[in-house]
Amino acid sequence: MLKLLKTIIKAGDVTEKYPFKPYEVSDNFRGKPEYNAEQCIACAACTMACPANALTMSTDTASGERKWLFFLGRCIFCGRCEEVCPTKAIRLSQEFELAVFNKQDLFQEAIFQLTDCRVCQRPFAPRKSIEHAIALLVQSGLSLQEAEARRPLFETCPNCKRQQNVTGSPTIFLGQHINQERKEAAK
């Protein structure tokens, strides 16, 4: 019996004084997702990867807006949204105390403006997504002028690109400079 008491005294406290002392979680802990709307390009990759449908995205073409919505009550903290986000706009934090008094506190939303198509004038893609694509072209080695020359390609909706490709007018699909090269090569 004395040997058992000696072992218990030697071990000390094994429980945490949790409410009075913050509980420390491991570095790989998957807690509440933190969202940064400034970094988000509204690509909807996170909404497609979310198995619990905690993340949704809806597009309202009448108002020209895309709405991103996160409902923490459905989140299973799997981390797929963090894995697929190309701009690291969403990441899992170490926060685990998620109780709220009001259900509306479990919702988070962001609204993004859509760009109008250059041909049909209908909204189709978020502005931030187009700017991100141009920035990636510059980062890959193109000059800013060359990347900006390709802007009409990004600011034309897929339907109009398809229609112009079918009718044989490749100016928007291939860009003006490629069109000129074809004409010169044909001579």
Steps between C-alpha positions, in 0.01 A plus 500: 500500500780741584662424166177601319472827695864575427438452125192727509684779683793471258268527195343826617192657338402341171194715435499854363345789690311574176254779564755691707804422288479496116508154351795459263431308181752340265635682194303275262168560676211572260280764660266770372564602137619861468405677180673802346273660240781730382700200375202311358447502121155334515611200294263267692765228542431483874126462447553207263741328739285536815341159573259640761375789281599747769633726222267618225527750219216652301509734202236767443539623142226759543700692760839390363614347829636168624433413864724271706335356813648291783285328765714383792219277630551259207882507496672168582849659515642269233733765354418438133411866446846600622668247270331612178504879547747641242552828689500363858197714582361234734695312764422298808586676825568362846175642638273230644261687732218557252189535715274798416174640637359605161485261202578787260847522654577165334464654151767690309457649155685699237371666182704539181424712193485326164660622177278554197585316180654730237273359229157425651528731806374228740681450833689170513824502706623671817729798440747372757531171313590678176753722677652190660535333158677808359731508805585132445594574137735776617643270767563229238731731305281702265540877508213706635419626148483145361278388788270801455477423127337169599240671721227479229539122512424498872220756477297303242252238619536139380182518291626801304842339454331188365277706270794699365699184449211343303449809283873510422587827669795407721583854615380461856576129532861523381577867550578770246875438478456130412244594236750737338769229502262265315425762233871568449579128482225450238660759268 
